[in-house]
Amino acid sequence: MAGQSDFTQFTRDLTGLSRAERQAYLACAEGETGVREFARETGRSPGTVGNLLGRARDKLDDAGGQT
């Protein structure tokens, strides 16, 4: 099947993220959960979730989002 891409080609390597950063990133940045909703679900403040997302994005940007 020439011309088709394997799905794994488009996934990001999240191994450099802490567990909390990975959870926040997957739920809020890649998923459909809002920051406030995720904060309520995890018992964190929205500010903490925002910080986790920021650190996750910074780490992924530094890594170039490599697959």
Secondary structure, 3 states (H helix, E strand, C coil): CCCCCCHHHHCCCCCCCCHHHHHHHHHHHCCCCCHHHHHHHHCCCHHHHHHHHHHHHHHHHHCCCCC
